[in-house]
């Protein structure tokens, strides 16, 4: 019986040393340590051992059982560690896996502003910016809008200071034309009190007017202002610039027209209209994009520029109107409702 136990231990440990996979280890366990295994079968012969030998044989059988179980646990730990070492590693520096096909993107207004700046940039216009909180001087006075003019009425503006008690009330700007005033002022200051170089800029930004909200109007909207000052600039240059813009942005078949109009800061002045199809089931119709004209000499003088030497044109377009025409959006309110069903389409 002792020889059988010794042989079982030697054979079991030898076979276990050759095991290298989890499946082979499980097969070894079933062969030696399971209820129907070799160790259990050998212990069944303990009943035939003479009485005087039972203590020695029993002690040896327990030693062999403990040795095989300890060797099994050790081998199991080694194989588990090896499997973990060879497991697939995740490189946390690589981009994560995308579980959704939904990608974010810039809002349609932001994209249109970038597109417009790119189109005018190809024509040589730089981009300028100005504050949304303005003063009476830049929003009205230097744009040749005198005291008492209907455009100053509180019902048509968002004043921060009361115009009844403040000589120079602050307000949220009602037009991006304020930026052209600031650009001209800066250029004159840079030139030591006189304009020493041409100016060619566009300025996109938010403006605010207490308009009644409908399909084509809002109390907050975006404009892009353009200003070009140089020597010998004419209305032909303005018309050419606007026509080239329309064809570059809307396509060669874009239909635009200029209608005579009046603005205090341009003379002569015009409205730029474009034929736009807002709904596929309706014919295209003329939509006003904004105003334009030759900069009034009075505006140049108020900014310290000699109108006998310098002249130019200015224009201001509603960016929402342009977006509606470009992408066939029938209602301006859709642009600000943040409805994902709409935003995913444009």
One Martini backbone bead per residue (centre of mass of N, CA, C, O) as a GRO file, in nm:
protein
  346
    1UNK     BB    1   0.058   0.063  -0.020
    2UNK     BB    2   0.302   0.251  -0.002
    3UNK     BB    3   0.395   0.210  -0.298
    4UNK     BB    4   0.137   0.325  -0.426
    5UNK     BB    5   0.157   0.607  -0.302
    6UNK     BB    6   0.435   0.684  -0.408
    7UNK     BB    7   0.366   0.650  -0.710
    8UNK     BB    8   0.133   0.854  -0.716
    9UNK     BB    9   0.302   1.102  -0.643
   10UNK     BB   10   0.516   1.089  -0.867
   11UNK     BB   11   0.323   1.086  -1.111
   12UNK     BB   12   0.153   1.338  -1.046
   13UNK     BB   13   0.391   1.546  -1.038
   14UNK     BB   14   0.495   1.490  -1.323
   15UNK     BB   15   0.236   1.561  -1.480
   16UNK     BB   16   0.201   1.851  -1.361
   17UNK     BB   17   0.468   1.975  -1.480
   18UNK     BB   18   0.344   1.952  -1.790
   19UNK     BB   19   0.143   2.158  -1.732
   20UNK     BB   20   0.002   2.472  -1.932
   21UNK     BB   21  -0.315   2.457  -1.915
   22UNK     BB   22  -0.631   2.483  -1.803
   23UNK     BB   23  -0.737   2.216  -1.928
   24UNK     BB   24  -0.505   2.029  -1.823
   25UNK     BB   25  -0.552   2.090  -1.524
   26UNK     BB   26  -0.842   1.982  -1.506
   27UNK     BB   27  -0.771   1.693  -1.594
   28UNK     BB   28  -0.581   1.634  -1.354
   29UNK     BB   29  -0.785   1.673  -1.128
   30UNK     BB   30  -0.981   1.449  -1.217
   31UNK     BB   31  -0.761   1.219  -1.200
   32UNK     BB   32  -0.668   1.278  -0.876
   33UNK     BB   33  -0.895   1.468  -0.691
   34UNK     BB   34  -1.143   1.347  -0.747
   35UNK     BB   35  -1.387   1.122  -0.657
   36UNK     BB   36  -1.275   0.938  -0.923
   37UNK     BB   37  -0.986   0.928  -0.852
   38UNK     BB   38  -0.680   0.795  -0.766
   39UNK     BB   39  -0.672   0.877  -0.466
   40UNK     BB   40  -0.947   0.759  -0.387
   41UNK     BB   41  -0.884   0.467  -0.480
   42UNK     BB   42  -0.643   0.422  -0.285
   43UNK     BB   43  -0.802   0.475  -0.017
   44UNK     BB   44  -0.992   0.223  -0.042
   45UNK     BB   45  -0.746   0.018   0.056
   46UNK     BB   46  -0.725   0.078   0.369
   47UNK     BB   47  -0.901  -0.170   0.479
   48UNK     BB   48  -0.656  -0.390   0.409
   49UNK     BB   49  -0.485  -0.290   0.625
   50UNK     BB   50  -0.319  -0.360   0.871
   51UNK     BB   51  -0.352  -0.252   1.186
   52UNK     BB   52  -0.041  -0.184   1.251
   53UNK     BB   53  -0.026   0.004   0.964
   54UNK     BB   54  -0.238   0.232   0.961
   55UNK     BB   55  -0.094   0.484   1.077
   56UNK     BB   56   0.127   0.507   0.858
   57UNK     BB   57  -0.054   0.500   0.605
   58UNK     BB   58  -0.242   0.737   0.677
   59UNK     BB   59  -0.025   0.956   0.699
   60UNK     BB   60   0.082   0.924   0.407
   61UNK     BB   61  -0.181   0.984   0.258
   62UNK     BB   62  -0.211   1.277   0.365
   63UNK     BB   63   0.056   1.382   0.245
   64UNK     BB   64  -0.008   1.326  -0.051
   65UNK     BB   65  -0.269   1.490  -0.068
   66UNK     BB   66  -0.138   1.762   0.016
   67UNK     BB   67   0.077   1.771  -0.213
   68UNK     BB   68  -0.117   1.767  -0.457
   69UNK     BB   69  -0.287   2.016  -0.378
   70UNK     BB   70  -0.052   2.221  -0.362
   71UNK     BB   71   0.049   2.180  -0.652
   72UNK     BB   72  -0.213   2.265  -0.789
   73UNK     BB   73  -0.232   2.560  -0.681
   74UNK     BB   74   0.038   2.653  -0.795
   75UNK     BB   75  -0.021   2.595  -1.092
   76UNK     BB   76  -0.274   2.773  -1.112
   77UNK     BB   77  -0.127   3.043  -1.053
   78UNK     BB   78   0.068   3.033  -1.292
   79UNK     BB   79  -0.142   3.016  -1.523
   80UNK     BB   80  -0.302   3.275  -1.453
   81UNK     BB   81  -0.065   3.471  -1.482
   82UNK     BB   82  -0.006   3.404  -1.781
   83UNK     BB   83  -0.286   3.483  -1.895
   84UNK     BB   84  -0.275   3.782  -1.804
   85UNK     BB   85  -0.009   3.856  -1.960
   86UNK     BB   86  -0.159   3.764  -2.252
   87UNK     BB   87  -0.360   3.958  -2.252
   88UNK     BB   88  -0.534   4.206  -2.369
   89UNK     BB   89  -0.431   4.525  -2.430
   90UNK     BB   90  -0.494   4.868  -2.332
   91UNK     BB   91  -0.456   5.172  -2.498
   92UNK     BB   92  -0.516   5.479  -2.342
   93UNK     BB   93  -0.394   5.670  -2.585
   94UNK     BB   94  -0.614   5.591  -2.754
   95UNK     BB   95  -0.885   5.618  -2.911
   96UNK     BB   96  -1.197   5.573  -2.860
   97UNK     BB   97  -1.476   5.403  -2.887
   98UNK     BB   98  -1.755   5.429  -3.095
   99UNK     BB   99  -2.099   5.375  -3.001
  100UNK     BB  100  -2.184   5.613  -3.192
  101UNK     BB  101  -2.313   5.784  -3.495
  102UNK     BB  102  -2.319   6.055  -3.330
  103UNK     BB  103  -2.218   6.382  -3.429
  104UNK     BB  104  -2.087   6.669  -3.367
  105UNK     BB  105  -2.150   7.026  -3.447
  106UNK     BB  106  -2.183   7.310  -3.573
  107UNK     BB  107  -2.376   7.552  -3.593
  108UNK     BB  108  -2.528   7.694  -3.857
  109UNK     BB  109  -2.441   7.987  -3.793
  110UNK     BB  110  -2.141   7.933  -3.756
  111UNK     BB  111  -2.095   7.817  -4.040
  112UNK     BB  112  -2.188   8.066  -4.202
  113UNK     BB  113  -1.983   8.262  -4.092
  114UNK     BB  114  -1.736   8.107  -4.194
  115UNK     BB  115  -1.818   8.114  -4.494
  116UNK     BB  116  -1.830   8.422  -4.530
  117UNK     BB  117  -1.538   8.486  -4.442
  118UNK     BB  118  -1.414   8.316  -4.669
  119UNK     BB  119  -1.528   8.467  -4.913
  120UNK     BB  120  -1.424   8.755  -4.831
  121UNK     BB  121  -1.129   8.671  -4.800
  122UNK     BB  122  -1.088   8.626  -5.114
  123UNK     BB  123  -1.138   8.957  -5.147
  124UNK     BB  124  -0.962   9.092  -4.888
  125UNK     BB  125  -1.112   9.053  -4.619
  126UNK     BB  126  -1.113   9.129  -4.300
  127UNK     BB  127  -1.158   9.055  -3.953
  128UNK     BB  128  -1.386   9.214  -3.726
  129UNK     BB  129  -1.443   9.336  -3.387
  130UNK     BB  130  -1.704   9.404  -3.134
  131UNK     BB  131  -1.907   9.526  -2.908
  132UNK     BB  132  -2.233   9.482  -2.776
  133UNK     BB  133  -2.173   9.703  -2.576
  134UNK     BB  134  -2.281  10.027  -2.628
  135UNK     BB  135  -2.284  10.359  -2.750
  136UNK     BB  136  -2.420  10.639  -2.879
  137UNK     BB  137  -2.182  10.724  -3.057
  138UNK     BB  138  -2.153  10.446  -3.225
  139UNK     BB  139  -2.465  10.383  -3.287
  140UNK     BB  140  -2.521  10.702  -3.395
  141UNK     BB  141  -2.352  10.964  -3.430
  142UNK     BB  142  -2.117  10.836  -3.629
  143UNK     BB  143  -2.381  10.749  -3.822
  144UNK     BB  144  -2.564  11.004  -3.869
  145UNK     BB  145  -2.758  10.996  -3.597
  146UNK     BB  146  -2.942  11.213  -3.460
  147UNK     BB  147  -3.108  11.376  -3.253
  148UNK     BB  148  -3.449  11.261  -3.285
  149UNK     BB  149  -3.428  11.010  -3.426
  150UNK     BB  150  -3.624  10.733  -3.477
  151UNK     BB  151  -3.388  10.516  -3.424
  152UNK     BB  152  -3.371  10.607  -3.101
  153UNK     BB  153  -3.607  10.478  -3.002
  154UNK     BB  154  -3.688  10.278  -2.734
  155UNK     BB  155  -3.879  10.084  -2.905
  156UNK     BB  156  -3.601  10.012  -3.102
  157UNK     BB  157  -3.436   9.952  -2.828
  158UNK     BB  158  -3.169   9.839  -2.599
  159UNK     BB  159  -3.141   9.991  -2.309
  160UNK     BB  160  -2.939  10.049  -2.023
  161UNK     BB  161  -2.977  10.350  -2.040
  162UNK     BB  162  -3.144  10.629  -2.007
  163UNK     BB  163  -3.219  10.868  -2.259
  164UNK     BB  164  -3.347  11.088  -2.056
  165UNK     BB  165  -3.074  11.097  -1.838
  166UNK     BB  166  -2.864  11.041  -2.075
  167UNK     BB  167  -2.641  11.160  -2.304
  168UNK     BB  168  -2.473  10.858  -2.314
  169UNK     BB  169  -2.615  10.591  -2.372
  170UNK     BB  170  -2.642  10.264  -2.324
  171UNK     BB  171  -2.631   9.963  -2.543
  172UNK     BB  172  -2.748   9.725  -2.741
  173UNK     BB  173  -2.668   9.665  -3.034
  174UNK     BB  174  -2.839   9.726  -3.362
  175UNK     BB  175  -2.549   9.713  -3.515
  176UNK     BB  176  -2.242   9.646  -3.694
  177UNK     BB  177  -2.159   9.946  -3.766
  178UNK     BB  178  -1.988  10.003  -3.510
  179UNK     BB  179  -1.725   9.868  -3.612
  180UNK     BB  180  -1.644  10.066  -3.838
  181UNK     BB  181  -1.594  10.300  -3.648
  182UNK     BB  182  -1.367  10.167  -3.479
  183UNK     BB  183  -1.179  10.112  -3.718
  184UNK     BB  184  -1.143  10.406  -3.810
  185UNK     BB  185  -1.035  10.517  -3.545
  186UNK     BB  186  -0.785  10.331  -3.530
  187UNK     BB  187  -0.658  10.420  -3.802
  188UNK     BB  188  -0.622  10.718  -3.727
  189UNK     BB  189  -0.448  10.672  -3.478
  190UNK     BB  190  -0.224  10.517  -3.630
  191UNK     BB  191  -0.184  10.782  -3.835
  192UNK     BB  192  -0.180  11.046  -3.651
  193UNK     BB  193  -0.489  11.171  -3.747
  194UNK     BB  194  -0.485  10.986  -4.011
  195UNK     BB  195  -0.545  10.828  -4.301
  196UNK     BB  196  -0.295  10.582  -4.441
  197UNK     BB  197  -0.501  10.343  -4.519
  198UNK     BB  198  -0.677  10.105  -4.619
  199UNK     BB  199  -1.010   9.955  -4.579
  200UNK     BB  200  -1.092   9.587  -4.529
  201UNK     BB  201  -1.393   9.470  -4.384
  202UNK     BB  202  -1.547   9.226  -4.169
  203UNK     BB  203  -1.845   9.195  -3.933
  204UNK     BB  204  -1.949   8.963  -3.720
  205UNK     BB  205  -2.271   8.952  -3.530
  206UNK     BB  206  -2.466   9.050  -3.276
  207UNK     BB  207  -2.806   9.173  -3.260
  208UNK     BB  208  -3.058   9.421  -3.126
  209UNK     BB  209  -3.423   9.405  -3.153
  210UNK     BB  210  -3.770   9.481  -3.080
  211UNK     BB  211  -3.899   9.253  -3.247
  212UNK     BB  212  -4.131   9.071  -3.395
  213UNK     BB  213  -4.185   8.741  -3.397
  214UNK     BB  214  -4.117   8.549  -3.692
  215UNK     BB  215  -4.016   8.394  -3.983
  216UNK     BB  216  -3.806   8.676  -4.034
  217UNK     BB  217  -3.797   8.758  -3.717
  218UNK     BB  218  -3.587   8.900  -3.445
  219UNK     BB  219  -3.446   9.025  -3.143
  220UNK     BB  220  -3.212   8.820  -3.229
  221UNK     BB  221  -2.925   8.856  -3.443
  222UNK     BB  222  -2.728   8.841  -3.743
  223UNK     BB  223  -2.441   9.013  -3.875
  224UNK     BB  224  -2.267   9.143  -4.172
  225UNK     BB  225  -2.009   9.368  -4.204
  226UNK     BB  226  -1.899   9.610  -4.453
  227UNK     BB  227  -1.570   9.767  -4.542
  228UNK     BB  228  -1.453  10.013  -4.799
  229UNK     BB  229  -1.147  10.203  -4.811
  230UNK     BB  230  -1.050  10.438  -5.069
  231UNK     BB  231  -0.943  10.529  -5.368
  232UNK     BB  232  -1.177  10.539  -5.609
  233UNK     BB  233  -1.455  10.450  -5.503
  234UNK     BB  234  -1.750  10.283  -5.622
  235UNK     BB  235  -2.059  10.154  -5.704
  236UNK     BB  236  -1.936   9.937  -5.884
  237UNK     BB  237  -1.777   9.794  -5.661
  238UNK     BB  238  -2.019   9.714  -5.492
  239UNK     BB  239  -2.177   9.551  -5.702
  240UNK     BB  240  -1.951   9.350  -5.764
  241UNK     BB  241  -1.914   9.235  -5.482
  242UNK     BB  242  -2.207   9.129  -5.443
  243UNK     BB  243  -2.217   8.948  -5.692
  244UNK     BB  244  -1.973   8.769  -5.621
  245UNK     BB  245  -2.085   8.667  -5.359
  246UNK     BB  246  -2.346   8.533  -5.460
  247UNK     BB  247  -2.201   8.334  -5.659
  248UNK     BB  248  -2.006   8.201  -5.448
  249UNK     BB  249  -2.242   8.107  -5.240
  250UNK     BB  250  -2.511   8.032  -5.441
  251UNK     BB  251  -2.423   8.066  -5.734
  252UNK     BB  252  -2.435   8.148  -6.072
  253UNK     BB  253  -2.776   8.170  -6.050
  254UNK     BB  254  -2.799   8.410  -5.886
  255UNK     BB  255  -3.055   8.638  -5.771
  256UNK     BB  256  -3.010   8.993  -5.784
  257UNK     BB  257  -3.086   9.317  -5.621
  258UNK     BB  258  -3.115   9.680  -5.641
  259UNK     BB  259  -3.264   9.913  -5.416
  260UNK     BB  260  -3.359  10.204  -5.348
  261UNK     BB  261  -3.259  10.396  -5.057
  262UNK     BB  262  -3.225  10.476  -4.690
  263UNK     BB  263  -2.933  10.599  -4.505
  264UNK     BB  264  -2.750  10.794  -4.288
  265UNK     BB  265  -2.451  10.638  -4.369
  266UNK     BB  266  -2.550  10.649  -4.677
  267UNK     BB  267  -2.443  10.788  -5.018
  268UNK     BB  268  -2.588  10.604  -5.169
  269UNK     BB  269  -2.867  10.375  -5.134
  270UNK     BB  270  -2.941  10.015  -5.069
  271UNK     BB  271  -3.111   9.715  -5.142
  272UNK     BB  272  -3.061   9.368  -5.093
  273UNK     BB  273  -3.181   9.119  -5.307
  274UNK     BB  274  -3.314   8.774  -5.310
  275UNK     BB  275  -3.386   8.480  -5.466
  276UNK     BB  276  -3.595   8.260  -5.264
  277UNK     BB  277  -3.646   7.918  -5.164
  278UNK     BB  278  -3.813   7.807  -4.874
  279UNK     BB  279  -4.005   7.609  -5.038
  280UNK     BB  280  -4.056   7.341  -5.252
  281UNK     BB  281  -4.384   7.427  -5.295
  282UNK     BB  282  -4.255   7.710  -5.369
  283UNK     BB  283  -4.177   7.989  -5.500
  284UNK     BB  284  -3.959   8.214  -5.557
  285UNK     BB  285  -3.851   8.503  -5.359
  286UNK     BB  286  -3.803   8.812  -5.250
  287UNK     BB  287  -3.525   8.883  -5.025
  288UNK     BB  288  -3.404   9.065  -4.773
  289UNK     BB  289  -3.059   9.104  -4.666
  290UNK     BB  290  -2.986   9.428  -4.700
  291UNK     BB  291  -2.770   9.697  -4.674
  292UNK     BB  292  -2.629   9.972  -4.882
  293UNK     BB  293  -2.337  10.185  -4.971
  294UNK     BB  294  -2.205  10.491  -4.961
  295UNK     BB  295  -2.018  10.656  -4.762
  296UNK     BB  296  -2.078  10.911  -4.577
  297UNK     BB  297  -1.901  11.198  -4.537
  298UNK     BB  298  -1.994  11.251  -4.243
  299UNK     BB  299  -1.873  10.991  -4.123
  300UNK     BB  300  -1.580  11.047  -4.191
  301UNK     BB  301  -1.555  11.313  -4.032
  302UNK     BB  302  -1.635  11.189  -3.748
  303UNK     BB  303  -1.358  10.996  -3.783
  304UNK     BB  304  -1.119  11.176  -3.926
  305UNK     BB  305  -1.186  11.175  -4.244
  306UNK     BB  306  -1.111  11.261  -4.568
  307UNK     BB  307  -1.351  11.282  -4.827
  308UNK     BB  308  -1.153  11.391  -5.058
  309UNK     BB  309  -0.961  11.124  -5.040
  310UNK     BB  310  -1.187  10.935  -4.921
  311UNK     BB  311  -1.366  10.626  -5.002
  312UNK     BB  312  -1.676  10.417  -4.990
  313UNK     BB  313  -1.820  10.110  -4.871
  314UNK     BB  314  -2.126   9.955  -4.734
  315UNK     BB  315  -2.252   9.660  -4.551
  316UNK     BB  316  -2.559   9.472  -4.434
  317UNK     BB  317  -2.631   9.141  -4.322
  318UNK     BB  318  -2.843   8.877  -4.268
  319UNK     BB  319  -2.756   8.565  -4.166
  320UNK     BB  320  -3.026   8.419  -4.150
  321UNK     BB  321  -3.114   8.480  -4.440
  322UNK     BB  322  -2.878   8.333  -4.571
  323UNK     BB  323  -2.931   8.054  -4.447
  324UNK     BB  324  -3.215   8.020  -4.564
  325UNK     BB  325  -3.123   8.034  -4.863
  326UNK     BB  326  -2.903   7.808  -4.865
  327UNK     BB  327  -3.093   7.575  -4.682
  328UNK     BB  328  -3.408   7.602  -4.684
  329UNK     BB  329  -3.529   7.787  -4.446
  330UNK     BB  330  -3.858   7.889  -4.345
  331UNK     BB  331  -3.771   7.952  -4.027
  332UNK     BB  332  -3.600   8.136  -3.791
  333UNK     BB  333  -3.686   7.975  -3.527
  334UNK     BB  334  -3.527   7.708  -3.586
  335UNK     BB  335  -3.234   7.827  -3.505
  336UNK     BB  336  -3.334   7.855  -3.166
  337UNK     BB  337  -3.478   7.572  -3.056
  338UNK     BB  338  -3.298   7.308  -3.042
  339UNK     BB  339  -3.388   7.094  -3.255
  340UNK     BB  340  -3.257   6.796  -3.345
  341UNK     BB  341  -3.423   6.734  -3.598
  342UNK     BB  342  -3.312   6.989  -3.741
  343UNK     BB  343  -2.997   6.993  -3.689
  344UNK     BB  344  -2.947   6.715  -3.848
  345UNK     BB  345  -3.020   6.854  -4.145
  346UNK     BB  346  -2.782   7.111  -4.142
   0.00000   0.00000   0.00000
